[in-house]
Amino acid sequence: MPNLTERALRYDRDHAYKLRALAYRMLGSRCEAEDIVQEAWLRWAQIDENAVQHVGAYLSRMVTNLCLDKLSSAASRREQYVGVWLPEPLLDRELGWSLGPEEQAEFAHDVSVAFMLALERLSPLERAAFLLHDVFDLDFDEIAQRLDRTPAACRQLANRARNHVKVDYARREVQDEERNRLLNAFYDAVNKADVNALAHMLTEDAVMLSDGGGKVNAVPYPLKSREVVAKVFIGFASLPKSRSWQLEPTNINGLPGFLILDGETGELIQTVTLEISITDSSRIKAIYIQRNPDKLQMLIASLSTRTATI
């Protein structure tokens, strides 16, 4: 049996990203996804890999089961969650999380905020069956083994999930030129505290979701309509404590957005992610704001590492 160092390197090189991506899509939490992948490694290190025919399939089954166990306890926590729930933000450029340029389209599809919110409305088994089949291209016989269900039952779970996702979620690719134009216009509107300019960028039925997790101030329910969203967003941006904030353009969960940093301390305050309308590429249909400090911890650590290496 290869020594543990060799196995750990191979695990990290060949399997960790896919397992992390699966766990993140299942849980919507970077921190929990990392914990799951680490737990899978600890278990895998105790197994004779020569006795396993398909290592990747074996590990993804292990991670799926660990996620299902986690989701069973997470369900009660979600019911008690204060305010709006949003997934932890994920920067496209982060090592270990992002894909190469040729895979960015699929990446944006699989971890966009809208997609994650659509997944959140599924049951754990629906989510697992849908992801394993539609994202990871496994057949229903294999999924049945992983979920301890019949292939027919897994097919039904995936179909039901797919129908729900299609109702709740629609995807649109954002080209670089379009992304930059929208980010610049959004930045100008916020910088000038121009409610009308921001409202003009939004669809009539635009929504704003803000996740504070009960830890910091955030709007505790979805805001709807362009006028309301623009007025509230500019209102918060115009508060005295917000005037020193700096907006750093970036891609978050495959969508254009901003890191909001304290201009004096450089501290990450929140992330803002913009979802573009499918029918009108010049307008924004949703603004997602992540303020929960617990969900920003890993991103803050990543940014600290980036700053230290500059």
C-alpha positions as CSV (number, residue, x, y, z in Angstrom):
1,M,0.0,0.0,0.0
2,P,1.4,3.5,-0.9
3,N,2.5,5.6,2.0
4,L,0.0,8.2,3.4
5,T,1.9,11.1,2.0
6,E,1.6,9.8,-1.6
7,R,-2.0,8.9,-1.0
8,A,-2.7,12.4,0.4
9,L,-1.1,14.1,-2.6
10,R,-3.0,11.9,-5.0
11,Y,-6.3,12.5,-3.1
12,D,-5.8,16.2,-3.3
13,R,-4.7,16.2,-7.0
14,D,-7.2,13.8,-8.4
15,H,-10.3,13.9,-6.2
16,A,-10.4,16.8,-3.7
17,Y,-11.8,19.4,-6.1
18,K,-14.7,17.3,-7.4
19,L,-15.6,16.1,-3.9
20,R,-15.4,19.7,-2.6
21,A,-17.7,20.9,-5.4
22,L,-20.2,18.1,-4.7
23,A,-20.2,18.9,-1.0
24,Y,-20.6,22.6,-1.6
25,R,-23.6,22.1,-4.0
26,M,-25.2,19.7,-1.5
27,L,-24.6,21.9,1.6
28,G,-24.3,25.5,0.4
29,S,-21.5,25.9,2.9
30,R,-17.8,26.2,2.1
31,C,-16.7,25.5,5.6
32,E,-18.9,22.4,5.9
33,A,-17.8,21.2,2.4
34,E,-14.1,21.5,3.5
35,D,-15.0,19.5,6.7
36,I,-16.7,16.8,4.7
37,V,-13.8,16.4,2.3
38,Q,-11.4,16.2,5.2
39,E,-13.5,13.6,6.9
40,A,-13.7,11.6,3.7
41,W,-9.9,11.7,3.5
42,L,-9.5,10.4,7.1
43,R,-11.8,7.5,6.2
44,W,-10.2,6.8,2.9
45,A,-6.8,6.7,4.5
46,Q,-7.9,3.7,6.5
47,I,-9.1,1.7,3.4
48,D,-7.0,-0.5,1.2
49,E,-7.4,1.3,-2.1
50,N,-6.3,-1.8,-4.1
51,A,-9.6,-3.3,-3.0
52,V,-11.6,-0.5,-4.5
53,Q,-12.3,-0.8,-8.3
54,H,-13.4,2.8,-9.0
55,V,-11.8,5.2,-6.5
56,G,-13.6,8.3,-7.7
57,A,-17.0,6.7,-7.5
58,Y,-16.3,5.2,-4.1
59,L,-15.2,8.6,-2.7
60,S,-18.1,10.5,-4.2
61,R,-20.5,8.0,-2.6
62,M,-18.7,8.5,0.7
63,V,-19.0,12.3,0.4
64,T,-22.7,12.0,-0.6
65,N,-23.5,10.0,2.4
66,L,-21.6,12.3,4.7
67,C,-23.5,15.3,3.2
68,L,-26.9,13.5,3.6
69,D,-26.1,12.9,7.3
70,K,-25.1,16.6,7.6
71,L,-28.3,17.8,5.8
72,S,-30.5,15.8,8.2
73,S,-29.2,17.9,11.1
74,A,-29.0,21.1,9.0
75,A,-32.7,20.9,8.2
76,S,-33.7,21.8,11.8
77,R,-31.0,24.6,11.9
78,R,-32.4,26.1,8.7
79,E,-35.9,26.2,10.2
80,Q,-34.5,28.3,13.0
81,Y,-32.3,30.5,10.8
82,V,-32.8,34.2,11.4
83,G,-33.8,36.0,8.2
84,V,-32.9,35.1,4.6
85,W,-30.6,32.2,4.0
86,L,-28.0,32.5,1.2
87,P,-25.0,30.2,0.4
88,E,-21.5,31.1,1.4
89,P,-19.9,33.2,-1.3
90,L,-17.4,31.6,-3.6
91,L,-14.9,33.7,-5.6
92,D,-14.1,32.2,-9.0
93,R,-10.4,33.0,-8.7
94,E,-9.9,31.0,-5.5
95,L,-7.5,28.1,-5.8
96,G,-9.0,24.8,-5.0
97,W,-12.5,26.0,-5.8
98,S,-12.5,27.5,-9.3
99,L,-12.1,25.7,-12.6
100,G,-10.1,26.6,-15.7
101,P,-11.5,29.0,-18.3
102,E,-12.8,26.2,-20.5
103,E,-15.0,25.0,-17.7
104,Q,-16.2,28.4,-16.4
105,A,-19.6,28.1,-18.1
106,E,-20.4,24.8,-16.3
107,F,-19.0,26.2,-13.1
108,A,-21.3,29.3,-13.2
109,H,-24.2,27.0,-13.9
110,D,-23.5,24.7,-11.0
111,V,-22.7,27.2,-8.2
112,S,-24.5,30.4,-9.0
113,V,-26.6,31.8,-6.2
114,A,-29.8,31.3,-8.0
115,F,-28.9,27.7,-8.7
116,M,-28.0,27.1,-5.1
117,L,-31.2,28.7,-3.9
118,A,-33.1,26.4,-6.2
119,L,-31.3,23.4,-4.8
120,E,-32.0,24.6,-1.3
121,R,-35.8,24.0,-1.9
122,L,-35.2,20.3,-2.7
123,S,-35.2,17.5,-0.2
124,P,-31.8,16.1,0.6
125,L,-32.5,12.9,-1.5
126,E,-33.8,14.9,-4.4
127,R,-30.8,17.1,-4.3
128,A,-28.4,14.2,-4.2
129,A,-30.1,12.3,-7.1
130,F,-30.3,15.4,-9.2
131,L,-26.7,16.5,-8.7
132,L,-25.3,13.0,-9.1
133,H,-27.2,12.4,-12.4
134,D,-27.3,15.9,-14.0
135,V,-24.0,17.3,-12.8
136,F,-21.8,14.3,-12.3
137,D,-23.3,12.1,-15.1
138,L,-23.9,9.0,-13.0
139,D,-26.4,6.5,-14.2
140,F,-29.4,5.6,-11.9
141,D,-28.0,2.1,-11.1
142,E,-25.0,3.7,-9.5
143,I,-27.0,6.4,-7.8
144,A,-29.3,3.7,-6.4
145,Q,-26.3,2.1,-4.8
146,R,-25.2,5.4,-3.2
147,L,-28.6,6.4,-1.9
148,D,-29.8,2.9,-1.0
149,R,-32.9,3.3,-3.2
150,T,-34.1,1.5,-6.4
151,P,-33.0,3.0,-9.8
152,A,-36.6,3.8,-10.5
153,A,-37.0,5.7,-7.2
154,C,-33.8,7.6,-8.0
155,R,-35.0,8.5,-11.5
156,Q,-38.2,9.8,-9.9
157,L,-36.3,11.8,-7.3
158,A,-34.1,13.4,-10.1
159,N,-37.0,14.2,-12.4
160,R,-39.0,15.8,-9.6
161,A,-35.9,17.8,-8.6
162,R,-35.2,18.8,-12.2
163,N,-38.8,20.1,-12.6
164,H,-38.5,22.2,-9.4
165,V,-35.2,23.6,-10.4
166,K,-36.5,24.6,-13.9
167,V,-39.3,26.5,-12.3
168,D,-37.1,28.3,-9.7
169,Y,-34.0,28.8,-11.7
170,A,-32.9,30.1,-15.1
171,R,-29.4,30.6,-16.2
172,R,-27.8,33.2,-18.4
173,E,-24.1,33.5,-19.3
174,V,-22.5,36.9,-18.7
175,Q,-19.9,38.0,-21.2
176,D,-16.9,40.0,-20.0
177,E,-18.0,43.2,-21.8
178,E,-21.5,43.0,-20.5
179,R,-20.2,42.2,-17.0
180,N,-17.8,45.2,-16.9
181,R,-20.5,47.5,-18.2
182,L,-23.0,46.5,-15.5
183,L,-20.4,46.6,-12.7
184,N,-19.3,50.1,-13.8
185,A,-22.8,51.4,-14.0
186,F,-23.7,49.8,-10.6
187,Y,-20.6,51.3,-9.0
188,D,-21.4,54.8,-10.4
189,A,-25.0,54.6,-9.2
190,V,-23.9,53.6,-5.7
191,N,-21.0,56.0,-5.5
192,K,-23.3,58.9,-6.5
193,A,-26.2,57.7,-4.3
194,D,-28.4,57.9,-7.4
195,V,-31.6,56.0,-6.7
196,N,-33.0,56.6,-10.1
197,A,-29.9,55.4,-11.9
198,L,-29.9,52.2,-9.9
199,A,-33.6,51.6,-10.4
200,H,-33.1,52.0,-14.1
201,M,-30.6,49.1,-14.0
202,L,-33.1,46.8,-12.4
203,T,-36.0,44.8,-13.9
204,E,-39.5,45.8,-12.7
205,D,-39.7,42.7,-10.5
206,A,-36.2,42.8,-9.2
207,V,-35.5,41.3,-5.8
208,M,-32.9,41.8,-3.1
209,L,-31.9,39.1,-0.6
210,S,-29.7,39.9,2.4
211,D,-28.3,37.3,4.7
212,G,-27.1,38.5,8.2
213,G,-27.8,35.2,10.0
214,G,-29.0,37.1,13.0
215,K,-25.4,38.2,13.6
216,V,-25.4,41.6,11.9
217,N,-28.1,43.9,10.6
218,A,-29.8,42.8,7.4
219,V,-33.2,43.1,5.8
220,P,-34.9,40.0,7.2
221,Y,-37.1,39.3,4.2
222,P,-36.9,39.5,0.4
223,L,-37.4,43.0,-1.0
224,K,-39.3,43.2,-4.3
225,S,-39.7,45.8,-7.1
226,R,-37.0,48.0,-8.6
227,E,-38.1,51.2,-6.8
228,V,-38.0,49.5,-3.3
229,V,-34.7,47.7,-4.0
230,A,-33.0,50.8,-5.3
231,K,-34.2,53.0,-2.5
232,V,-33.2,50.6,0.3
233,F,-29.8,49.7,-1.2
234,I,-28.8,53.3,-1.8
235,G,-30.2,54.2,1.6
236,F,-27.9,51.7,3.3
237,A,-24.9,52.7,1.1
238,S,-25.5,56.4,2.1
239,L,-25.3,55.8,5.9
240,P,-22.4,57.5,7.6
241,K,-20.7,54.1,8.5
242,S,-21.0,53.1,4.9
243,R,-19.3,56.1,3.3
244,S,-15.8,54.8,3.7
245,W,-16.6,51.4,2.1
246,Q,-14.9,50.5,-1.1
247,L,-16.3,48.3,-3.8
248,E,-13.9,45.8,-5.4
249,P,-15.3,44.2,-8.6
250,T,-15.0,40.4,-8.8
251,N,-16.9,37.3,-9.8
252,I,-18.9,35.6,-7.1
253,N,-20.4,32.1,-7.6
254,G,-20.0,32.6,-11.4
255,L,-21.8,36.0,-11.4
256,P,-20.6,39.6,-11.4
257,G,-20.4,41.2,-8.1
258,F,-18.4,43.2,-5.5
259,L,-16.4,42.7,-2.4
260,I,-17.4,45.5,0.0
261,L,-14.3,46.5,2.1
262,D,-13.9,49.0,4.9
263,G,-11.8,51.7,3.4
264,E,-9.9,52.3,6.6
265,T,-9.2,48.8,7.8
266,G,-9.5,46.8,4.6
267,E,-11.9,44.5,6.4
268,L,-14.5,42.6,4.3
269,I,-17.9,43.8,5.3
270,Q,-20.1,41.9,2.8
271,T,-20.4,40.6,-0.7
272,V,-22.8,41.8,-3.4
273,T,-23.7,39.4,-6.2
274,L,-25.7,40.5,-9.3
275,E,-28.0,38.2,-11.3
276,I,-28.6,39.3,-14.8
277,S,-32.1,39.1,-16.4
278,I,-32.4,36.4,-19.1
279,T,-34.8,38.4,-21.2
280,D,-33.0,41.8,-20.8
281,S,-29.2,41.6,-20.6
282,S,-29.0,45.3,-19.7
283,R,-30.8,44.8,-16.4
284,I,-30.3,43.1,-13.1
285,K,-33.1,40.8,-11.8
286,A,-31.6,40.1,-8.3
287,I,-29.1,41.4,-5.8
288,Y,-27.7,38.9,-3.3
289,I,-26.0,40.4,-0.2
290,Q,-24.0,38.1,2.1
291,R,-23.3,39.8,5.5
292,N,-23.3,36.9,7.9
293,P,-19.8,37.0,9.4
294,D,-19.8,33.2,9.9
295,K,-20.2,32.7,6.1
296,L,-17.5,35.3,5.3
297,Q,-14.8,33.7,7.5
298,M,-13.2,31.5,4.8
299,L,-13.4,34.3,2.2
300,I,-11.7,36.7,4.7
301,A,-9.0,34.1,5.3
302,S,-8.5,33.8,1.5
303,L,-8.2,37.5,1.1
304,S,-5.7,37.8,4.0
305,T,-3.6,35.2,2.2
306,R,-3.8,37.1,-1.0
307,T,-2.8,40.4,0.7
308,A,0.2,38.7,2.4
309,T,1.5,37.5,-0.9
310,I,1.3,40.8,-2.7
